[in-house]
């Protein structure tokens, strides 16, 4: 009887410890992806910005290289590691506008393009 109680107590303690460790694990942001260009094929997508969100934008696709992206539009998600350029200078997501021509390189997963670099060009800046 004492052995059975010890086994049950051990199982409960192990289960509690595993739950506690999983709760203490760092929670990654929803759109954060870690990837290496050598491990996955980097897609290059050219198009025009249709709408802009907080950490993403939707673009109308004009040309796709290095992937079999299907559809006329794609959602592009960026994070703090995304590199932005406009012409030959560094840029930021604040310089993006609806109607801007963009070229994005990144990894496509489940129809979403996780941006590594975003090059903004063409058109005129307008309010979002």
C-alpha positions as CSV (number, residue, x, y, z in Angstrom):
1,X,0.0,0.0,0.0
2,X,2.8,2.4,0.9
3,X,4.5,1.6,-2.4
4,X,1.4,2.4,-4.4
5,X,1.0,5.8,-2.6
6,X,4.7,6.6,-3.4
7,X,4.2,5.8,-7.0
8,X,1.0,7.9,-7.3
9,X,2.8,10.8,-5.4
10,X,5.8,10.5,-7.7
11,X,3.6,10.6,-10.8
12,X,1.7,13.6,-9.6
13,X,4.9,15.5,-8.8
14,X,6.4,14.7,-12.2
15,X,3.2,15.8,-13.9
16,X,3.1,19.0,-11.9
17,X,6.8,19.7,-12.6
18,X,6.3,19.2,-16.3
19,X,3.3,21.6,-16.3
20,X,5.3,24.2,-14.3
21,X,8.2,24.0,-16.7
22,X,6.0,24.4,-19.8
23,X,4.4,27.5,-18.2
24,X,7.8,29.0,-17.4
25,X,9.1,28.6,-21.0
26,X,9.5,31.9,-22.8
27,X,6.5,32.7,-25.0
28,X,7.6,33.8,-28.5
29,X,5.6,36.5,-30.4
30,X,3.0,35.0,-32.7
31,X,4.8,35.9,-35.9
32,X,8.4,35.4,-34.9
33,X,10.2,32.9,-37.0
34,X,13.8,31.8,-36.8
35,X,15.2,30.5,-40.0
36,X,18.4,30.2,-41.9
37,X,18.6,30.9,-45.6
38,X,20.7,27.8,-46.0
39,X,18.0,25.6,-44.5
40,X,15.1,26.9,-46.5
41,X,14.5,28.4,-49.9
42,X,14.2,32.2,-49.8
43,X,11.3,33.4,-51.9
44,X,11.4,36.8,-53.6
45,X,8.0,38.4,-54.3
46,X,7.4,41.6,-56.1
47,X,4.1,43.5,-56.1
48,X,2.1,46.4,-54.7
49,X,0.9,47.1,-51.2
50,X,-2.9,46.7,-50.8
51,X,-3.4,47.2,-47.1
52,X,-1.2,47.8,-44.0
53,X,-1.6,46.3,-40.5
54,X,0.4,46.7,-37.3
55,X,3.1,44.1,-38.1
56,X,2.0,42.9,-41.5
57,X,0.8,44.1,-44.9
58,X,-1.1,42.5,-47.8
59,X,0.4,42.8,-51.2
60,X,-0.9,42.2,-54.7
61,X,1.6,39.8,-56.3
62,X,3.1,40.7,-59.6
63,X,6.1,38.4,-59.8
64,X,7.3,35.4,-57.7
65,X,10.7,33.8,-57.7
66,X,12.0,30.7,-55.9
67,X,8.6,29.4,-54.6
68,X,5.3,28.2,-55.8
69,X,3.2,30.8,-54.1
70,X,-0.4,30.5,-55.2
71,X,-2.9,33.4,-55.3
72,X,-3.1,37.0,-56.3
73,X,-2.3,38.4,-52.9
74,X,0.0,37.4,-50.0
75,X,0.2,38.5,-46.4
76,X,3.7,39.7,-45.5
77,X,4.6,39.6,-41.8
78,X,7.7,41.3,-40.4
79,X,9.5,41.4,-37.0
80,X,12.3,43.4,-35.4
81,X,14.9,41.5,-37.5
82,X,13.4,42.5,-40.9
83,X,15.7,44.8,-42.9
84,X,14.0,47.7,-44.7
85,X,15.4,49.7,-47.6
86,X,14.1,52.5,-49.8
87,X,16.3,53.1,-52.8
88,X,19.9,52.9,-51.5
89,X,19.1,53.9,-47.9
90,X,17.8,52.2,-44.8
91,X,14.1,52.6,-44.2
92,X,11.5,51.5,-41.6
93,X,7.9,50.1,-41.7
94,X,6.6,53.7,-41.1
95,X,7.7,54.6,-44.6
96,X,5.4,51.9,-46.2
97,X,2.2,53.2,-47.9
98,X,-0.7,51.7,-49.7
99,X,0.1,51.6,-53.4
100,X,3.9,51.3,-52.9
101,X,5.8,48.9,-55.1
102,X,7.7,46.5,-52.9
103,X,10.1,43.6,-53.3
104,X,10.1,41.2,-50.3
105,X,12.4,38.3,-49.7
106,X,11.6,35.8,-47.0
107,X,10.2,32.4,-46.2
108,X,6.7,31.2,-47.2
109,X,4.8,29.1,-44.7
110,X,1.1,28.3,-45.1
111,X,0.6,31.1,-47.6
112,X,2.2,33.7,-45.4
113,X,5.5,35.4,-46.3
114,X,7.7,36.0,-43.3
115,X,9.9,38.9,-44.4
116,X,13.7,39.0,-44.1
117,X,14.1,42.1,-46.3
118,X,11.6,44.6,-47.7
119,X,12.6,47.0,-50.4
120,X,10.2,49.9,-50.9
121,X,10.1,51.7,-54.2
122,X,7.9,53.4,-56.8
123,X,4.8,55.4,-56.4
124,X,4.2,58.4,-54.1
125,X,3.8,58.4,-50.4
126,X,0.2,58.8,-49.2
127,X,-1.5,58.5,-45.9
128,X,-2.3,55.1,-44.6
